[in-house]
């Protein structure tokens, strides 16, 4: 296998300081980032570091529970709940070596919260954090609406988390520690290369736990389009890493770029992080009945539900093709496509 090629591509850092008086400036910066790398760092966003740390502590407490306890809130077709080693990427044909727990705002979480006796304060902490992430997201949505010529509240209404058919997700992620003293198993992936199919993702990283890498090169939402030169995105205190998802790429008529990214499997004990890795992703997904079509009408109008279903089917089709290719080389997998978790990304 050829070694990975890297470049020190600069990821824009955008400040939301004094947002009300700087909307035009911030809009220009966001649009430029969306049109180029599809990734940017967000600072001065208003979520205190102490609240981010509190959510990470809650996440670690959840994942420290026994598997049989976490299994009482299993991942469901409503895109919520806990999974372990269940998300298979079409880019690799193998499951990511991680576990995750997905939460939503409304009725999709019925019976998917652990009782307070198992995890005191977890639900309250999580919902408070989700509301803060939503507030940041709505500022970005306002700017992107202006950048595309829509009314200011156009995307905000489409992602109204107070509605019963909201789909927005907060996902806690735990990548397992790897022993640096032994070779990493062939085909071991922390998170294989993928794009997110949501509107925009807000990713919170824990300091010192590196691994995120991006690879621009995609020109149309209907194509694969991954380049071959990667850039490392290191965690920085107080910074949210944001990336454009397939939904916004489609909604912008491919003007904004949904970029491939991955969590690298560590291979060099001198440079890579081998310990347990925790991250938190907030996936802005539209209400199921909202209508999606870009200003130039490049793609047919679809509802939020239809877009999600199409994205899931495209993932399954790509995964099936990958599995068939691997089978031809006698590299057969023991996980069925039908049983694969189909989360948004990360």
N, C-alpha and C positions, 0 to 999 in steps of 0.2 A: 504494500500500500504506500502510495506517494505521501511524503510528509506534508502537513498542512502549511499553506502559505499565509503569512500574516502581513498586515500593513497597519501603521499607526493612524488610521483614519480618525479624524476629530469628530466626536459626538457633540452636537451643539448643547450648550447649557442655557436654559431659558428661565429667567426670573419672573415670578408672578407678583413681585412687590408692587404695591400701589396699583393694583389691577384696574380699578375703576378709571383711573386717570391715564393708564398706559395701554388701554385695550388695542388701539390701532398699532402701536409698536409691537406689542406681544403677538397680535394676529400676524403681522408680517414675518416675525421670527418663526412662529409655528408653521405657517404655510411653507416657508423656505425649507424647514427641517423635514416636513412631510413630503415635499417634492423631491428631496435628495436622498438622504439615508433612511428616512422612515423611522428613525430613532432620535430621541433627544433626552437630555437630563433636565429635570424640573427642580428648581430651587425656590426658596421663599414662598412656598406653596401654602403655608399656614397650618400644616399638621405638625405639632410639636414632636421633637425627637423622643421625648418621654412617652408619648402615646404610641409611637412606632415600636419602641422597646417593649412597652407593655403588651402589645399585640404579638410580638415575637415570643415573649415569655409565655403567653397563653398558648401559642402554637406549639412550643416545645413541651408544655404540659400535656397537651392533647396527644402528641405523638409518643410521649413516654408511657401512655396507658397501655395495658396489655392488648394484643390484637383482638382477643375475643370480646373486649369491651368496645373497641372501635368498630368491630363488625356488627354491633347492634344498630349502627347508623350507616348502612351500606350505600354505596353509590347506586343511584337509580337513573331511570331514563329521563327524569326531570333535571338531570345535570346537577345533582347535589348529592352529598354524602362522601363516605370514605372509600378509597381504593388503595390497593398495594400491588405494585408490579403488574398493573393491568393496562397501562396505556402504551400501545404499540405504534411507533411512528412509521409512516410509509417510506421515509428516507432510510430507515435501518432494517425494518422487518422484525425488530425485536422490541421487547418491552423496556421502557425507561426504568432504571433502577432507583425507584423512589416510591413514596407514598404521598397521598394528598387527601385533603378534606375540603369540600366545596360547600359554601353557604350562600343562600339567597335571602332576599328581604321578606318574602311573603309566604303564601300557603304551600309552596313547593318544599318548604322546610318542615312541614308537618311530620312529626315522629322522627325527624333527623337531627334534632338537638339532643345531646346527652343530658341527662338529669343533672341538676345543680349538685347533687350529692356526689357524682362522679368527678365533676370539674367545676368547682364553685366559681361563679362570676364569669364563666367563659362566654355564655350567650350575650350577656350585657356588654362585655368588653368588645366582642366581635361586632355586634350591631352598631355600637358607637363608632368604631373604627370604619365600618362600611359607610356610615353617613358622612364621615369626614372625607373619605375617598370620593364619594359621590359629589360632594361640594366642589372638590378640585376638578373632577371630571367635567362638571357643568360649565366651569370657566373655559376649559378647552373646547367644549362643544360650541359655546357661543362664538369663540374666535374662528373655529373651522366653518361654522355656518356663514359668518361674514366673508370668510375667504372664498367660499363657493357661491356667494350671492344669494343665500337663503336668509329668511328672517332670523333674527337673533335667537329665538327660542325653538327653532325648527328641530334641532337634534336633541335638545333638552326634553321636549315633549315626547319624542320618540323613545327616550330612555327613562321615562317617569317611573321611578322605583316604588311609588306609592300605589301603583295600579296592580291588580291581581295577576295580570299576564306579563309582568316584568320578568326579564331573564338574566339581569346582571348578577355576576358571581364574584365572591371573594374566595380565593383558593389559597389554602395553606399548603406549603410544599416542604418535604423532608427527603433530601437525597442521602443515601446511606454512606457511612464512612467506609473507606477502603484502606486496607493494610498496605502501607507503602513499601514494606519489606518483601512483598511477594509480587510477581508479575500480575498485572490486571488481566482478568480473563478475556480471551478473544471475544469480540462482539458485545462487550459490556458498555452500556451507554447511560450516562446520567440523564440526559434528555437529548434525543436525536434532533437533527435539524428540522425545523417546521416554521410555519407562519401561524399567527393567531387568526381566527375567523371573526373576531368581534369588531367593534367600532374602534376603540383604542384601549390599550392595556396600560395600567399603572403597576409597575413592579418595584417592590421594596426589597432591597438586598441587605444582608447582615454583614457588617464590617469584617474584613479579613477572610470572607468566604467567597473566593473568586470562582470563576468558571463560565460566566455568561460571555458569549461571543456572537457577533452579527456578521451577516454576509449579504450585502445589497446585490442587486442584479435583476430584480423582477420588474417587468414592464407592464404585464397585464394580469389581472386578478385570476383569469381563467388558465394561466400557464404556470409551469413550475418555476423556471427562471432563476435558479440559484447560481450565483457566481462561484468562484473558487478561491477567493481571497478573504480571509476572516480578520476581524478586529476584536480584541478583548475589551470588555466593558467592566471595569473594576468598580466595586462598591465604594461609595463616598458617603460620609455621614450627612444625613438630612436630605439626600438627593433621591428623587423618584425617577427611575428610568421608564420612559414611555415609548411605546411603539404603535405605529399605525397597524390596524388589523385589516383583514380582507374586506370586511363590511365597508369601512371608510374608503378603501381603495376602489371598490365598486361604486360607492355613492359619489365619489369624485370623478367618475369616468376614467379611472386609472391615472389620474393626475397625482394623487398621493400614493406612496409606495408602502406596501405591506412586505416587510423584509424578513428573510429567513434568519433564524437565530437558533442557538442550541446551548446546552450546558455541557461543557467539555468534560470528558472523562479524564481525570488526572493521570499523567504518565511519567512525569519527571518530579521526583521528590524534592528537588532543589527549587523548582519554580511553581509547582501546582499545589493546590489545596486538596488534601486527601481526607480531611475530617468530615463530620456530618455537616451538610449544607442546608440551611433553611432560607426560604424566600416566601414572599407573599405577593400574589398577583390579584389585581382588581380588574376584572374583565367587564367592560361596558357593552352589554348586549341589548338590542332593542326589544320593545314590547312586541309580542307575537303578532299583533294586528297592524303595526305601523307599516306604511308604504315606503318602499325603498327604490329610488331611481335618481340618478345623477342629473345635474342641470342640462347636460347635453343629450340625455336619454340614450347613452351608448348601449346600455343593457335593458332588457324588459323590466317593467315594474314587478316587484315581488313583495310579499309581506315579510315581516321579521321571522315568522315561523317558517316560511318557505325558504328564506335565505339560509337559516340554520340547518334545515333538513338537507338542502343541496350541498352545503359545506360538509356535513357529516357523510353524505353519500359519496362525495368526491374523495374524502379521506379513505373510506372503505374501499373504493375502486382502486385508488393508488396503492393501498396496502395489499389488496388481492394481487395486483400486478407484481408487486415486490416479492410476495410470497411465492408466486409462480416462477419468477426468475430465480429465486433462491433454490426452489425445488429442483430446477433443471441442473443446478450445480451441486446437488445432493446436500444442500444446507437447509433441511426441512425444519420448520418450527413446530413446537408442540402446543401453541396457543391458537385457538380458533378465532377467526375474524368476528364471528357473531358475539363472542364474549368479550370483545375489546372495549375498554373505556374510551369514550370519544369526547373528552373535555376540550375546551376551547384552545388551550395551548399551554405554554410554560412547561 
